[in-house]
Amino acid sequence: MNATISPTPHSVVDTRLDGPAALMLAEQVLATPRGLVSAFKVQKVTHEVTGRHPTGFSYRNYIASPVMRLRMNDGYVVAQDNGQGGTRVAFHEGKRWQKIFGIMVVAAVALFVAFLFLADHLVYQSQSAQPYTPGQAYRNAQDNTSTLIIFIAIGVVAFGMMAWQGWEQFTLPKKLAQQFAAYANGGGQPGLAQPQAAFPPQPQPNAWPQPPSAAAPPPMAPPMAAPATAAPAGIADRLRQLAELRDAGAITPDMFERSKAAILSEVS
């Protein structure tokens, strides 16, 4: 049974490693910083173990960049017997950063809308002394239409990058489980210790029998017993002649029996 990821709300991996080896590998996976692609890997997610117990450990992760270090979520890893001779490792992570990220998105949208109307108001005031009407400057001045489009495009790109980074962070537990499964199956990077399986591999079910090797000689048939020695061809004739002599009175019955016994002894 190879390491597989189960479709559960939390990321769960079944592996053939024993409990201590699975937890050691999980710590090694968490110790590897992960750069955020949406931030060109300038920002990295780092994990720190905050406590250990016999069946798992707790951790905390951060977003680290050259200018700041932002705390994200608290999580924990649990290793249990999966009932099939292996270990089930579960990666659990809290939702603290999801809540913070949602508040940040709402605040960013509000600021964008406020800045949009403020820019509209300032542009209109620079062109007219009439009372301000929201949007009138962009409706009346064609030169400002391209400015509005550029401004909106910049906002869409900014929100897209923010959503991309949020998705990377939200799916981090699943990525940790995928990397753990890859390492448990022997696909780890150089320098990462690979614990050995807790027990030797078992034969796969429903395996086809292997054909015999062509080089192997066929089994030898057991030697056959030698056939019994056939009686001499003239024994029957001699016994018949001996009986005729007895019947004719040429020999006595006693002589017949002795001669018959001598002839039969030649057969044995």
Buried (B, 14 or more C-beta within 10 A) or exposed (E): EEBEBEEEEBBBBBBBBBBEBBBBBBBBBBEBEBBBEBBEEEBBBBBEBEEEEEEBBBBBBBBBEEEEEEEBBBBBBBBBEBEEEBBBBBBBBEEBBBEBBEEEBEEBEEEBEEEBEEBBBEBBEEBBEEEEEEBBBBEEBEEBEEBBEEBEEEBEEEBEEBEBBBEBBBEBBBBBBBBBBBBBBEEBEEEEEBBEBBEEEEEEEEEEEEEEEEEEEEEEEEEEEEEEEEEEEEEEEBBEEBEEEBEEEEBEEEEBEEBBEEBEEEEE
